[in-house]
Amino acid sequence: MINALPTAVARGPNLSKDRIKKRYAAEARYKFYGLAAISVAILFLAILLVTIVGKGYSAFVQTAIAIDVNLDKSLIDSDNKGDVETLTQADYRAVVRASLRNLFPAGVTRGQERDYFSVFSESAQYDVQKLVLNNPSLIGTTQRIWVKSAPDIDMLRKGYVGAADDGSQRLNLTQKAFYDKLVADGRVRTQFNTTFFTAADSREAEQAGVLGAIMGTFMTLAVTLILVLPIGIAAAVYLEEFAPKNRWTDLIEVNINNLAAVPSIVFGLLGVAVLLQWFGMPRSAPIAGGVVLALLVLPTIIIAGRSALKAVPPSIREAALGVGASRLQTIGHHVLPLAMPGILTGTIIGMAHALGESAPLLMIGMVAFVVDVPTSLTHASTVLPVQIFLWADAPERAFEERTSAAIMVLLVFLIMMNLVAILLRKKFERRW
């Protein structure tokens, strides 16, 4: 025992040093794990973005072919009426085909002629129609215009498809040779694809755009925001500041928390059963979609609002009540303005969640093929997530790049919404 005491005393400093080393080593490991997790997350995000951009950036350009169109008066306005109805209903398809035949080699067969026509988009006749309607004085002249190529030619120019005579590719050697001739004549160029941003959906890839989906998304989210912002704030204020603490309020809080975790498809079924069948709302309309999405995100906004109200220090309430303010004045003039940054942030996050949802909208019919840009809340429309879903299911290769491009547009929407949340938080944020 006498000899053991000096030994224990001597080992004391060494034990402390060992423990300190182990603690520092554990801290270093945890730091490394955290950095590794962040690095892996950034890596996967970078891979995702690079994949989407790599597949979708080419959709923002389109291959165009120059043709010399003879605006034959006998085909457009043979009776010399000159009214809009006559010019609109003229046979522009015949005008375009007659002009295209001047580009074909001599002595072509009917099958070869069909192959040559398939190099050009069917939208060429509408381009000629627009040209004539904008300037009827051009009738009887020959004008060079740039028209869209067929999707397969566009994919060929972008390097996505080839040409073979064994049927393994969509283009045969006749079409490929004709395309090469057009390139040699300087009739082929790549231009910015304005149609992608100015047109609605189409079964032809070169004529498909996202404007209809963008307008449908904007109107649907507008309805959602108009509903959830006042209702969510009012519910959060009542539950947090005014509601008595009893079984009923406890039951309400439990149900709100449970609704936040309900699968979104359930809200779609609710929309079909209640909004469409009971209230008779128009199917596939932004007003119905907005109400369904409002039901979806309302629990999230209520929870975020209550958390923001709880974060306001009790001293703010006590000071306002101490100088004679009523409870309603205390909440409206002092507590709510201080909680507004958190409430707005939660609202924007909820709206971003609504923006990415497609399942409830599929249930109420917003998966319909809509070729017109919606102009009111009751018109049939679609939204960006559903548009992406439809294009992803299309078999044509040209729709694959447009799917990725539409995802890029959706990501821009999300980034803008988060930027708005940050700006609003900075604007209304107060320190105490």
Buried (B, 14 or more C-beta within 10 A) or exposed (E): EEEEEEEEEEEEEEEEEEEEEEEEEEEEEEEEEEEEEEEEEEEEEEEEEEEBBEBBEBBBBBBBBBBEBBBBBEBBBEEEEEEEEBBEEBEBBEBBBBBBEEBBEEEBEEEBBEBBBBBBBBBBBBBBBEBBEEEBEBBEEEBEBBBBBBBBBBBBBBEBBEBEEEEEBBBBEBBBBBBEBBEEEEBBBBEEBEBBBEBBBBEBBBBBBBBBBBBBBBBBBBBBBEBBBEBBBEBBBBBBBEBEEEEEEEEBBEEBEEBBEEEBEBBBBBBBEBBBEEEEBBBBBBBBBBBBBBBBBBBBBBBBBBBBBEEBEEEBBEEBBEEEBEEEEBBEEBBBBBBBBBBBBBBBBBBBBBBEBBBBBBBBBBBEEBEEBBEEBBBBBBBBBBBBBBBBEBEBBBBBBBBBBBBBBBBEBEEEBBEEBEEBBEEBEEEE
